């Protein structure tokens, strides 16, 4: 009952985010061709797929491998919680869903935290490599986090940090940690996702003005910076509004403010619908998936861990 209620609340906030921006969205849509919208949306779905593989690899490296369709259900249905105010709902939902498939809470929490930090590091590194000097100077405080995140992803530092967080939460420490090779593979999948995310924005920019390959770097860096800004603004569900503002700042030099705002709004809708599509696919594909009794017993014995 509680899960169903939380899912309805998440969907209500998701729908509210769409409805609130509908006037700007419809105006922007009228400027873009169906080819631009379709190509951009396919890039969003592909990028989310890369992120799914990265998260699944991290969870498997921690000792809880899941079939891809089950991982999609856990990740994307659980992440609908990010549309609810507060920073804990997505984590809580993913932990509960993963426990249904034999993954102990401490592993799901650790995999999700690691996936988030890895994604943040890749996004900031991409932004630092692609944005103009003026934008980079404005966002220096964000880009300064890159070396700190890289140090934090070292297996020894990472293990210490996760076990410290688990100890504070009165949970048992991890019984298995990621190797350097496993962490590098997850980071590679994550960066691939970010490069594809750049394609989605590049296609939208191309719908507003001629966009050669030189504008791909601008688009990729703009989205990476905008997402990082939004994700670090934890008081706003899914960074709504904050992400769009940062994207406008990054795109205004090449598009002008009105068109940059239109692109930012359409990008938000693309990802909102993409989240919903992947959540629906994950739910449908994982229906009826049988979980080995031994895995469920292991997860149940770790409820307090």
Residue pairs with C-beta under 8 A, 6 or more apart in sequence:
3 93
3 96
6 81
6 84
6 89
6 93
7 77
7 80
9 84
10 80
10 81
10 83
10 84
10 89
10 93
11 80
11 83
13 83
13 84
13 85
13 237
14 80
14 83
14 272
14 275
14 276
17 83
17 237
17 238
17 240
17 268
17 272
18 25
18 269
18 272
21 265
21 268
21 269
24 261
24 262
24 265
25 265
25 266
25 269
27 262
28 262
28 263
28 265
28 266
29 37
29 266
31 207
31 208
31 259
31 262
32 204
32 207
32 208
32 266
33 207
36 203
36 204
36 206
36 207
37 207
37 266
39 203
40 199
40 200
40 201
40 203
40 204
40 266
40 267
40 270
41 200
41 270
41 273
41 274
43 196
43 197
43 199
43 200
43 203
44 197
44 200
44 270
44 271
44 274
45 274
45 277
45 278
46 196
47 193
47 194
47 196
47 197
47 199
47 200
48 76
48 193
48 274
48 275
48 278
49 193
49 278
50 189
50 190
50 192
50 193
50 196
51 115
51 119
51 189
51 190
51 193
52 68
52 71
52 72
52 75
52 76
52 278
53 68
53 189
54 115
54 118
54 119
54 186
54 187
54 189
54 190
54 193
55 71
55 75
55 111
55 112
55 115
55 186
56 65
56 66
56 68
56 71
56 75
57 182
57 185
57 186
57 189
58 111
58 114
58 115
58 118
58 178
58 182
58 186
59 65
59 66
59 71
59 98
59 103
59 107
59 108
59 111
60 66
61 176
61 178
61 179
61 182
61 183
61 186
62 107
62 110
62 111
62 174
62 176
62 177
62 178
63 107
63 175
63 176
64 98
64 102
64 103
64 104
64 107
64 108
64 111
66 74
66 98
66 101
66 103
67 286
67 289
69 282
69 285
69 286
69 289
70 101
70 286
70 289
71 282
72 278
72 281
72 282
72 285
72 286
73 97
73 282
73 283
73 285
73 286
74 94
74 97
74 98
74 101
74 103
74 108
74 282
75 94
75 278
75 282
76 275
76 278
76 279
76 281
76 282
77 93
77 97
77 279
77 282
77 283
78 90
78 93
78 94
78 95
78 96
78 97
78 98
79 90
79 93
79 94
79 275
79 279
80 90
80 93
80 275
80 276
80 279
81 89
81 90
81 91
81 92
81 93
81 94
82 89
82 90
82 237
82 238
83 237
83 238
84 237
85 235
85 237
86 237
87 234
90 112
91 109
91 112
94 108
94 112
95 105
95 108
95 109
98 105
98 107
98 108
99 105
99 108
99 299
99 303
100 291
100 299
101 289
101 291
101 295
101 299
102 291
102 292
102 294
102 295
102 296
102 298
102 299
103 299
104 298
104 299
104 302
104 305
105 171
105 302
105 303
105 305
106 166
106 171
106 172
106 173
106 174
106 302
106 305
107 174
109 165
109 166
109 171
110 162
110 166
110 174
113 162
113 165
114 153
114 158
114 162
114 178
114 186
115 186
115 190
116 231
117 149
117 152
117 153
118 153
118 183
118 186
118 187
118 190
119 190
119 193
119 194
120 145
120 149
120 228
120 231
120 232
121 145
121 146
121 149
121 150
121 153
121 187
122 187
122 190
122 191
122 194
122 224
123 194
123 224
123 225
123 227
123 228
124 142
124 143
124 145
124 146
124 149
124 224
124 225
124 228
125 146
125 191
126 191
126 194
126 195
126 198
126 220
126 221
126 224
127 136
127 139
127 142
127 143
127 221
127 224
127 225
127 228
128 136
128 143
128 146
129 221
130 217
130 218
130 220
130 221
130 224
131 139
131 218
131 221
131 222
131 225
131 250
132 218
132 253
134 253
135 221
135 225
135 249
135 250
135 253
136 143
138 249
139 225
139 229
139 246
142 225
142 228
142 229
142 232
151 157
152 158
152 161
153 183
153 187
155 177
155 178
155 179
155 180
155 183
158 177
158 178
158 183
159 174
159 177
162 174
162 177
163 173
163 174
166 172
166 173
166 174
167 173
171 304
171 305
172 302
172 305
178 186
194 220
194 224
195 220
197 220
197 223
197 224
197 227
198 216
198 217
198 219
198 220
198 221
198 223
198 224
199 216
199 219
199 220
200 223
200 267
200 270
201 219
201 220
201 222
201 223
201 247
201 263
201 267
202 211
202 215
202 216
202 219
202 220
204 219
204 263
204 266
204 267
205 211
205 215
205 218
205 219
205 251
205 254
205 255
205 263
206 215
208 255
208 259
208 262
208 263
209 254
209 255
209 259
211 219
215 254
218 250
218 251
218 254
219 251
221 250
222 247
222 250
222 251
223 247
223 267
225 246
225 247
225 250
226 243
226 244
226 246
226 247
226 250
226 264
227 239
227 243
229 239
229 242
229 243
229 245
229 246
230 236
230 238
230 239
230 240
230 242
230 243
230 246
231 239
233 239
233 242
236 242
240 268
243 264
243 268
244 261
244 264
244 265
244 267
244 268
245 264
247 260
247 263
247 264
247 267
248 257
248 260
248 261
248 264
251 260
251 263
251 264
252 260
255 263
